[in-house]
Amino acid sequence: MSKISTVGVIGAGAWGTALAQMLASDGRDVLIWAFEEDVVTGINDEHRNATYLPSAHLSEKIRASSDLADFANLDVLLAVTPAQHLDRVMSGLPQFSGDLVLCCKGIEKGTNRLMAEVARDACPNATLAVLSGPTFAHEVAAGLPTAVTLACEGGEEQWERLSEAVARTEFRPYYSDDIVGAEIGGSVKNVLAIACGVVDGMELGQNARASLIARGFAEMLRFGLARGAQAETLSGLCGLGDLVLTCSSTSSRNFSLGTALGQGEDPVGLMANRRTVAEGAHTAPVLQGIAHDMGIEMPITGAVCALLEGKVTASQMVDALLARPLKQEVPEEISEQPR
């Protein structure tokens, strides 16, 4: 097993910067790619990313570049671009043959591809992994305890290689071989977080939010099982764990978007005025379209789509969900899964 010696992070948003800070915490040199030259300059000259993670004083072991060619020969890359830009960015590295760890969460509009499918097409020589779980960037950057799923298409050999490079005392990865499950958990939870934010914005109470999380998890499980994910994966850190975190805090961009919608703000104006990306707003219509085509019932996802498209108000969205027919809590397709 070859040991990883060079590491890069593609994407200098809050999450990419936090991951770079975590990787550099043991003295490792980390190269981070940023699109904006002012972000590159700030990281290199001031050891700060004032645009996306102003709370963190960054390690001097982190160096930034806006030239993708600088990353082509590294051992491992963590891809942390917005999901809808992954193809465009990673297509700049088609010959990359190291470990490519996907840390972005979403489904590509227009193609319905999960991020691993995008990455396989853009970087066919890379060995893929997915890092996903309940992670707020500012907490990871501050060195607070965090656990994640690290799903590896290269099996245990890749896991041993990557875990040695990624694991820290305060950053604990758990192994999985279920890339599909890790991707679906991270994608669906963003949509559900918008719905929970609406409940918060309308001040409907903790009971309503807990109920929405539970019913949302049922949607995640239905969709994931239909797409070949393992129920155990979706019940773990990258599914249920990430869902609980993202649906419970204004530190979540998706939850905050939902809160504003629940308070009556216009979805078009909200999206236009955001520099950071609420991935759930892009994923929701894609997820809804796939679910419709596959005959998967996802009423919360559908309600979020209608709200984002301006077809209903927040109050109408909630009324429609509450008016749904009474039914068995655990449907047969879930309850009959082998244990």
TIDRENMI-689089 format. One record per residue (C-alpha): residue number from 0; residue in three letters; x, y, z. Coordinates in pm, 1 decimal. Example, Ala and Ser with C-alpha at 12.3 -4.5 7.8 and 13.67 -1.06 7.14 Angstrom:
% TIDRENMI-689089
0	Ala	1230.0	-450.0	780.0 $
1	Ser	1367.0	-106.0	714.0 $
//
This chain:
% TIDRENMI-689089
0	Met	0.0	0.0	0.0 $
1	Ser	148.2	332.3	-111.2 $
2	Lys	145.8	613.7	142.5 $
3	Ile	-16.2	945.0	54.6 $
4	Ser	229.5	1233.0	64.8 $
5	Thr	68.0	1518.0	-132.6 $
6	Val	-287.3	1644.2	-78.1 $
7	Gly	-496.6	1907.0	-252.6 $
8	Val	-839.1	2056.6	-197.6 $
9	Ile	-1039.2	2172.7	-500.5 $
10	Gly	-1267.8	2450.3	-381.5 $
11	Ala	-1203.1	2722.7	-125.3 $
12	Gly	-1553.8	2780.1	4.8 $
13	Ala	-1618.2	2739.9	374.5 $
14	Trp	-1618.2	2359.7	364.7 $
15	Gly	-1311.9	2327.8	141.9 $
16	Thr	-1120.1	2575.0	358.6 $
17	Ala	-1221.2	2389.6	674.7 $
18	Leu	-1103.9	2058.7	528.6 $
19	Ala	-771.9	2214.2	429.0 $
20	Gln	-731.1	2346.5	783.5 $
21	Met	-807.4	2002.6	926.8 $
22	Leu	-562.5	1830.4	692.2 $
23	Ala	-289.2	2078.5	779.4 $
24	Ser	-339.3	2032.6	1153.8 $
25	Asp	-71.5	1762.7	1173.7 $
26	Gly	186.0	1968.4	982.3 $
27	Arg	99.0	1836.1	635.9 $
28	Asp	140.8	2071.6	338.4 $
29	Val	-197.6	2131.2	172.6 $
30	Leu	-263.4	2299.0	-162.4 $
31	Ile	-608.7	2452.2	-209.4 $
32	Trp	-763.0	2570.2	-536.9 $
33	Ala	-974.1	2886.0	-542.5 $
34	Phe	-1148.6	3045.8	-838.1 $
35	Glu	-1129.6	3399.3	-698.7 $
36	Glu	-786.5	3564.4	-701.2 $
37	Asp	-868.9	3767.9	-389.5 $
38	Val	-929.5	3442.5	-200.2 $
39	Val	-595.5	3304.6	-322.7 $
40	Thr	-416.8	3620.6	-212.5 $
41	Gly	-589.6	3626.0	125.8 $
42	Ile	-495.6	3266.6	202.7 $
43	Asn	-134.1	3301.8	89.1 $
44	Asp	-57.9	3646.2	232.4 $
45	Glu	-284.0	3675.3	536.6 $
46	His	-368.2	3309.5	615.2 $
47	Arg	-737.3	3396.9	606.4 $
48	Asn	-1033.4	3329.0	382.4 $
49	Ala	-1226.4	3643.4	463.9 $
50	Thr	-1494.0	3570.8	202.7 $
51	Tyr	-1603.1	3220.9	302.9 $
52	Leu	-1457.4	3133.6	644.4 $
53	Pro	-1362.3	3458.6	820.3 $
54	Ser	-1365.3	3301.7	1167.1 $
55	Ala	-1057.9	3083.9	1102.4 $
56	His	-690.0	3178.6	1117.4 $
57	Leu	-546.6	2935.5	865.3 $
58	Ser	-236.8	2724.8	901.6 $
59	Glu	77.1	2846.4	726.9 $
60	Lys	100.1	2495.6	578.5 $
61	Ile	-191.9	2582.9	347.5 $
62	Arg	-103.6	2738.6	12.2 $
63	Ala	-359.7	2850.8	-245.6 $
64	Ser	-352.6	2848.5	-625.1 $
65	Ser	-599.2	2930.2	-901.9 $
66	Asp	-416.8	2708.9	-1155.0 $
67	Leu	-559.5	2357.3	-1177.0 $
68	Ala	-240.2	2233.7	-1340.3 $
69	Asp	-73.4	2262.9	-998.7 $
70	Phe	-298.9	1980.4	-874.2 $
71	Ala	-264.3	1727.2	-1154.5 $
72	Asn	13.7	1518.2	-997.6 $
73	Leu	-92.0	1515.8	-632.2 $
74	Asp	-167.4	1184.7	-458.9 $
75	Val	-515.3	1275.1	-339.3 $
76	Leu	-764.2	1550.8	-415.7 $
77	Leu	-1068.2	1645.8	-212.1 $
78	Ala	-1329.5	1790.7	-449.1 $
79	Val	-1533.1	2052.5	-261.7 $
80	Thr	-1679.0	2263.5	-542.2 $
81	Pro	-2053.3	2337.9	-557.4 $
82	Ala	-2221.0	2029.4	-699.4 $
83	Gln	-2340.2	2201.8	-1016.7 $
84	His	-1984.2	2310.6	-1102.1 $
85	Leu	-1801.6	1982.0	-1036.2 $
86	Asp	-1800.8	1870.1	-1399.7 $
87	Arg	-1664.2	2199.5	-1531.7 $
88	Val	-1389.0	2221.0	-1270.0 $
89	Met	-1276.3	1858.2	-1266.5 $
90	Ser	-1273.2	1839.5	-1646.6 $
91	Gly	-960.8	2051.0	-1613.4 $
92	Leu	-787.6	1742.7	-1466.4 $
93	Pro	-888.3	1455.6	-1697.0 $
94	Gln	-557.4	1272.4	-1650.8 $
95	Phe	-560.1	1276.6	-1270.9 $
96	Ser	-494.1	920.1	-1153.6 $
97	Gly	-483.2	949.2	-774.8 $
98	Asp	-755.7	925.2	-511.5 $
99	Leu	-1042.1	1168.5	-574.2 $
100	Val	-1252.6	1221.7	-261.8 $
101	Leu	-1589.6	1382.7	-333.4 $
102	Cys	-1700.1	1619.3	-57.7 $
103	Cys	-1976.5	1803.0	-246.1 $
104	Lys	-2339.1	1700.4	-206.8 $
105	Gly	-2600.8	1713.6	-478.2 $
106	Ile	-2738.1	1581.4	-807.0 $
107	Glu	-2644.5	1746.4	-1135.3 $
108	Lys	-2919.9	1938.0	-1309.6 $
109	Gly	-2991.1	1831.8	-1666.8 $
110	Thr	-2817.6	1493.8	-1642.9 $
111	Asn	-2946.1	1355.7	-1307.5 $
112	Arg	-2594.1	1233.9	-1233.5 $
113	Leu	-2471.7	1180.9	-880.2 $
114	Met	-2134.5	1340.0	-808.7 $
115	Ala	-1950.4	1008.5	-845.1 $
116	Glu	-2096.5	967.7	-1193.3 $
117	Val	-1988.0	1322.3	-1281.4 $
118	Ala	-1637.7	1254.9	-1148.3 $
119	Arg	-1602.4	922.9	-1333.1 $
120	Asp	-1675.8	1096.5	-1661.4 $
121	Ala	-1452.9	1396.5	-1591.0 $
122	Cys	-1158.2	1204.4	-1437.3 $
123	Pro	-1182.0	846.0	-1562.5 $
124	Asn	-838.9	750.1	-1426.5 $
125	Ala	-909.7	849.7	-1065.7 $
126	Thr	-1009.9	614.0	-783.7 $
127	Leu	-1319.5	762.7	-621.2 $
128	Ala	-1431.7	799.9	-262.7 $
129	Val	-1710.8	998.4	-96.3 $
130	Leu	-1668.5	1185.3	231.5 $
131	Ser	-2001.1	1281.4	385.7 $
132	Gly	-2157.2	1331.5	725.2 $
133	Pro	-2278.8	1583.9	984.0 $
134	Thr	-2025.6	1862.3	938.0 $
135	Phe	-2044.8	2235.3	987.8 $
136	Ala	-1736.5	2396.8	836.7 $
137	His	-1664.7	2640.2	1120.1 $
138	Glu	-1662.2	2356.5	1375.0 $
139	Val	-1424.8	2140.5	1169.6 $
140	Ala	-1193.6	2439.4	1118.5 $
141	Ala	-1195.8	2500.4	1493.1 $
142	Gly	-1092.6	2140.9	1563.4 $
143	Leu	-1418.2	2037.7	1730.3 $
144	Pro	-1499.1	1661.9	1734.0 $
145	Thr	-1651.1	1539.3	1407.3 $
146	Ala	-1730.2	1195.2	1259.4 $
147	Val	-1797.3	1121.4	891.5 $
148	Thr	-1856.3	838.4	648.5 $
149	Leu	-1573.6	769.3	404.4 $
150	Ala	-1709.1	545.7	127.9 $
151	Cys	-1440.2	397.4	-97.9 $
152	Glu	-1490.0	239.9	-438.0 $
153	Gly	-1138.5	96.4	-402.9 $
154	Gly	-1240.3	-106.8	-98.9 $
155	Glu	-1038.2	-154.5	216.8 $
156	Glu	-704.0	-92.0	47.8 $
157	Gln	-812.7	258.1	-52.0 $
158	Trp	-972.8	309.0	290.2 $
159	Glu	-645.3	230.3	467.1 $
160	Arg	-461.5	470.4	240.3 $
161	Leu	-711.3	754.4	280.2 $
162	Ser	-790.0	710.4	648.1 $
163	Glu	-421.7	746.4	731.8 $
164	Ala	-419.5	1077.9	547.8 $
165	Val	-756.1	1211.3	667.0 $
166	Ala	-811.9	1086.5	1022.0 $
167	Arg	-726.7	1316.5	1312.1 $
168	Thr	-801.0	1292.3	1683.2 $
169	Glu	-1095.9	1529.9	1635.4 $
170	Phe	-1190.3	1411.1	1284.3 $
171	Arg	-1297.4	1047.6	1274.9 $
172	Pro	-1389.2	873.2	946.2 $
173	Tyr	-1586.8	547.1	937.9 $
174	Tyr	-1545.4	305.8	647.3 $
175	Ser	-1814.9	215.9	396.3 $
176	Asp	-1813.4	61.9	51.0 $
177	Asp	-2154.9	213.1	-32.0 $
178	Ile	-2077.2	517.6	-247.3 $
179	Val	-2437.0	543.3	-370.2 $
180	Gly	-2573.4	553.2	-15.8 $
181	Ala	-2322.3	814.5	96.1 $
182	Glu	-2410.1	1033.2	-201.7 $
183	Ile	-2786.3	1002.0	-167.6 $
184	Gly	-2784.1	1078.0	204.7 $
185	Gly	-2587.8	1396.8	147.6 $
186	Ser	-2807.2	1506.4	-143.2 $
187	Val	-3154.4	1440.7	-4.2 $
188	Lys	-3089.3	1589.0	340.4 $
189	Asn	-3028.5	1933.2	187.3 $
190	Val	-3379.1	1938.3	40.5 $
191	Leu	-3533.5	1822.6	367.5 $
192	Ala	-3340.7	2090.5	557.2 $
193	Ile	-3521.2	2357.1	354.7 $
194	Ala	-3852.9	2208.3	464.4 $
195	Cys	-3744.0	2208.3	828.0 $
196	Gly	-3633.9	2568.4	793.2 $
197	Val	-3982.4	2657.1	672.3 $
198	Val	-4126.3	2502.3	989.5 $
199	Asp	-3883.3	2710.5	1193.5 $
200	Gly	-3963.0	3029.1	1003.2 $
201	Met	-4334.9	2977.0	1057.2 $
202	Glu	-4276.4	2903.2	1428.8 $
203	Leu	-4464.5	2574.7	1409.9 $
204	Gly	-4274.5	2420.0	1699.8 $
205	Gln	-4030.6	2142.3	1781.6 $
206	Asn	-4290.9	1866.1	1745.3 $
207	Ala	-4349.5	1960.9	1383.9 $
208	Arg	-3979.5	1974.2	1304.9 $
209	Ala	-3910.9	1634.6	1466.1 $
210	Ser	-4200.6	1483.8	1272.8 $
211	Leu	-4071.4	1634.2	949.4 $
212	Ile	-3721.6	1495.6	1010.4 $
213	Ala	-3864.6	1147.6	1069.0 $
214	Arg	-4091.2	1156.3	765.0 $
215	Gly	-3811.8	1308.3	560.8 $
216	Phe	-3585.1	1022.4	658.2 $
217	Ala	-3851.5	783.4	528.0 $
218	Glu	-3832.3	965.6	192.6 $
219	Met	-3452.9	943.2	194.5 $
220	Leu	-3471.5	571.0	267.1 $
221	Arg	-3730.0	504.5	-4.1 $
222	Phe	-3529.0	690.6	-264.6 $
223	Gly	-3197.6	541.9	-156.7 $
224	Leu	-3318.8	182.0	-158.6 $
225	Ala	-3469.3	230.8	-503.5 $
226	Arg	-3132.7	356.8	-628.9 $
227	Gly	-2935.9	67.2	-477.8 $
228	Ala	-2813.7	223.3	-152.6 $
229	Gln	-2781.9	21.2	167.3 $
230	Ala	-3028.1	97.2	448.2 $
231	Glu	-2744.5	77.5	701.6 $
232	Thr	-2556.7	355.6	522.2 $
233	Leu	-2857.8	585.1	520.2 $
234	Ser	-2915.8	513.6	889.6 $
235	Gly	-2560.4	624.0	967.5 $
236	Leu	-2355.8	941.7	971.8 $
237	Cys	-2398.3	1038.0	605.1 $
238	Gly	-2775.0	988.5	612.9 $
239	Leu	-2962.8	1022.1	939.0 $
240	Gly	-2671.5	1192.5	1117.5 $
241	Asp	-2633.8	1461.6	853.0 $
242	Leu	-3011.5	1499.9	829.6 $
243	Val	-3049.9	1570.3	1201.8 $
244	Leu	-2770.5	1829.9	1200.7 $
245	Thr	-2875.6	2012.1	886.4 $
246	Cys	-3242.0	2024.0	987.4 $
247	Ser	-3171.4	2171.6	1330.0 $
248	Ser	-2947.8	2476.8	1298.1 $
249	Thr	-2928.4	2814.0	1128.0 $
250	Ser	-2562.2	2730.6	1057.8 $
251	Ser	-2705.0	2525.5	770.6 $
252	Arg	-2745.1	2731.1	452.2 $
253	Asn	-3037.2	2513.3	345.6 $
254	Phe	-3213.5	2546.2	680.9 $
255	Ser	-3157.2	2923.2	675.8 $
256	Leu	-3303.4	2944.0	325.8 $
257	Gly	-3610.5	2755.7	444.7 $
258	Thr	-3643.4	2980.9	748.2 $
259	Ala	-3650.4	3288.1	525.2 $
260	Leu	-3910.0	3122.8	300.5 $
261	Gly	-4118.4	3037.0	605.4 $
262	Gln	-4110.0	3403.2	703.0 $
263	Gly	-4260.8	3494.3	368.1 $
264	Glu	-3957.3	3605.1	169.4 $
265	Asp	-3954.7	3563.7	-207.6 $
266	Pro	-3759.7	3255.2	-325.6 $
267	Val	-3629.9	3420.3	-644.6 $
268	Gly	-3491.6	3719.0	-455.2 $
269	Leu	-3339.9	3499.7	-186.7 $
270	Met	-3149.9	3285.5	-434.7 $
271	Ala	-3031.8	3583.5	-639.0 $
272	Asn	-2881.7	3759.4	-336.4 $
273	Arg	-2681.5	3463.9	-201.5 $
274	Arg	-2308.6	3434.0	-264.0 $
275	Thr	-2290.2	3098.3	-87.9 $
276	Val	-2482.2	2804.7	-231.5 $
277	Ala	-2782.5	2631.8	-73.7 $
278	Glu	-2742.6	2304.9	-266.5 $
279	Gly	-3090.3	2182.4	-173.2 $
280	Ala	-3252.6	2447.7	-391.0 $
281	His	-3072.5	2306.3	-697.5 $
282	Thr	-3117.7	1942.8	-596.6 $
283	Ala	-3490.9	1958.7	-514.8 $
284	Pro	-3631.6	1974.8	-870.8 $
285	Val	-3382.6	1715.6	-994.6 $
286	Leu	-3466.6	1481.3	-708.5 $
287	Gln	-3838.3	1533.5	-762.1 $
288	Gly	-3806.0	1455.3	-1133.5 $
289	Ile	-3615.4	1132.4	-1070.6 $
290	Ala	-3861.3	1025.9	-800.1 $
291	His	-4154.8	1092.0	-1032.0 $
292	Asp	-3999.9	891.8	-1316.5 $
293	Met	-3922.4	599.6	-1081.4 $
294	Gly	-4259.2	608.4	-904.5 $
295	Ile	-4106.2	694.7	-564.6 $
296	Glu	-4333.3	882.1	-325.6 $
297	Met	-4156.0	1192.8	-190.7 $
298	Pro	-4422.1	1442.4	-80.0 $
299	Ile	-4192.1	1666.1	127.2 $
300	Thr	-3952.0	1700.2	-164.8 $
301	Gly	-4241.1	1783.2	-394.3 $
302	Ala	-4369.5	2045.8	-151.9 $
303	Val	-4025.9	2211.9	-133.1 $
304	Cys	-4010.6	2224.1	-514.1 $
305	Ala	-4350.5	2389.9	-533.3 $
306	Leu	-4245.2	2649.4	-276.0 $
307	Leu	-3915.1	2726.6	-449.3 $
308	Glu	-4092.3	2762.8	-783.0 $
309	Gly	-4340.8	3008.2	-632.8 $
310	Lys	-4638.1	2781.8	-698.0 $
311	Val	-4745.7	2780.8	-331.5 $
312	Thr	-4683.0	2989.7	-22.2 $
313	Ala	-4519.9	2844.7	287.8 $
314	Ser	-4860.6	2819.8	457.0 $
315	Gln	-5007.6	2639.3	157.0 $
316	Met	-4712.2	2401.4	152.0 $
317	Val	-4764.5	2307.1	516.5 $
318	Asp	-5143.4	2278.4	473.3 $
319	Ala	-5095.9	2040.4	179.2 $
320	Leu	-4862.5	1815.0	377.3 $
321	Leu	-5099.0	1808.2	676.5 $
322	Ala	-5392.5	1720.5	450.3 $
323	Arg	-5228.8	1405.3	312.0 $
324	Pro	-5420.1	1078.7	370.7 $
325	Leu	-5346.7	885.2	689.3 $
326	Lys	-5132.9	577.6	627.1 $
327	Gln	-4906.3	309.9	772.4 $
328	Glu	-4587.4	464.6	911.0 $
329	Val	-4336.2	208.7	776.3 $
330	Pro	-4425.0	100.0	419.1 $
331	Glu	-4365.0	-253.3	299.1 $
332	Glu	-4067.1	-168.7	78.8 $
333	Ile	-3880.0	-51.9	388.9 $
334	Ser	-4011.0	-290.5	655.4 $
335	Glu	-3937.2	-597.2	441.3 $
336	Gln	-3569.7	-510.6	385.1 $
337	Pro	-3332.9	-788.9	507.4 $
338	Arg	-3167.1	-716.5	841.2 $
//
